Amino acid sequence: MNKEWVIGSEGHNLKFRRETLLNYGMNRWGLNKAYSVGPTSELIRACAPKTFDEWEDFYFNNAQQKKKDGVRITRDYITGLGQTLYIKISEVVQSELESITEDECVDYAYNLVLNRTYEGYKAEIDTIYGQLESIVNCKIEPAPDEWDRTYGVDFCIKIKDKFIGIQIYRNSN
């Protein structure tokens, strides 16, 4: 069976053809969270590897789930995560995909483009101009659209010839 990925830098940064769907599944079921795979950001900073192999060895020698009585992470454990992801995508997501209607897609597109943009805008205004600007005692300006799309920056503070970018995250829960 042919592997369906495109090899990235050093042959390790693999980009998968269906990466969006795979990433969605990993995030949806928390398979990539610290309680599942350990605090990867903390671990890689502690390792400060020069090579991928150095990082891989360090990870498998030190990674443990970040929860009470968390298990040590092994290659077999990671294989199990992949198997769990496959089951979830092939059963749960497949069933959900089959139940989506055209009307639901149209309604979602309208809601995303108009309603959520408006809600996000109101939240940004309330947060930036109603709270943050007075706290930092600096003028906060909207970031250019290119910064938003490229770097996820909604607002910025200019200090001399440098900028501090600000991303507003609104939890929808």
N, C-alpha and C positions, 0 to 999 in steps of 0.2 A: 504494500500500500504506500503510495506517495504521501509524504508529509506535506501539508499545505501551509507553508509559511515562507516568508522571505527573510533571509538571514541579514541581520544588522551588523553593527560594529563588533569586531573581535569574534564574530561568529556566535555570540551569545545573546545579543539583544534581538530576540526573534519577534517578528511582526506577523501575526497570524491573519489569514485572509478573512476570517469571521471574528476578528478581535473585538469588535463592538459588542457582539452577542456574548462572547465569552467573558468579557469584562463586566457586562451587565449581570451575568449569572454569578460571577465571583463576588461582586458587590451586593447583589440582592440577598444572597444567602450568607453573607459575612465570611466567606471562605478565605478571604485575604486579610481579615482583621487580626489585630494583635492577639485576641483571645483564641484565635485559631492557629496562626502561623508564627506567633511571637512578635515582639516589637522590632520589626525589620529595620526601621529607620535608626533606632537606637543601636542595634547590633552592628549595622554597617559603619556607623560613625565610630563605634568602639574599635572595630577592626581596622578601619582606614586602609582598605586593601589597595595594593598596586595592580593586582590582576584579578580576573574573575575567579580563577581557581583558588586563590587565597581567600576570597570572600566565601566561596562555596564551602571550603573546608571549615572556615570559622563558623559559618552558619550552622552546619550540621553538627558541629562540636559544642555549640553554645545555645542554640535556639530551643526555647520551651514556650508552650502556650502561656499567654499572659492571663491566667486565671488560677483560682485556688486549685491546687493539685493538678496543674497543667502538665500535660505529657511532653516529653522531649520530642523534638521534631526530627524525623528521619526521612530518608528518601522514600521509604514505603508509605509513610504518613502523607507525603506530598502526592504520591501516586493515588492514595485513597481520596484526597481532595479532588483530584482530577476525575476520578470515577464518580464521586458524588456530584460534581458539576455536570458530568455527562448525563447522569440519571435525571437530575433536575431539569436540564435543558430538554432532553428527549421526551420526558413525560409532562412536566408542568408547563414549560414554555410552549411546547408543541401544541398542547391542548388549548392554551391561551391564544396562540396564533390562529388556530382554527376557528375560534369563537369571535374574533374581531370582525366588525361590520364596517362597511364603507361609511355609514352615518357616524359611527363612533370616531373614525379617523378624521372626518370633516369637522366634527364638534371639537375634537382634541386640537386640531390645527388652529381653529378659531380661538379657542380658549388660551392656547399657548402664546400665540402671536399677539393677541389683544389683551385679554384679561390678566394674564400673568405678567406681561410687560407693564401694564398699568399698576398692578399690585406691587411689583418690584420697584417701580419708580416712586410710588408713594412711600414705601418703606425706606428707600434710600434718602429721600428728602427729609423724612422724619428723623432718621438716624444721623445723617450728616449735618444738616442745617439746624435740626432741633436739639441735638445733643453734642455731637463730637466737635463741631467747630468751636463751641464755647469752652469745651474741656481743654482742647489743645491750644486755644487762643491764637489760631492761625486761620487764614483764609483757605478754604477748601474749594477746589474747582473741579468741575466735571472733566474726566479724562477724555481725550480724543477717542472716537469710535474705533480707530485702528488699535489703540492700546487695549480697549475692552476686548476686542476679538482676538488679538494676538497674545496678550498677557493676562487677561482676566481682571483688568484694572478699571474700576468704575469712577474713581475720583483720585485727585492727586493734591499734594501739598508741595509748593515750590519753595525751595530754600536755596537762595543764591542761584546758581545755574544747575542745580540738581533737583530731582523729583522723588517724592515718596508716594508710591502707589497704594491705593486703598481698594480692597475688594469687599463689597457688602454681600454677605451670605444671609439669606432669609430661610430659616427652617420652616418648611411648609406644615410641620406637625403641630 
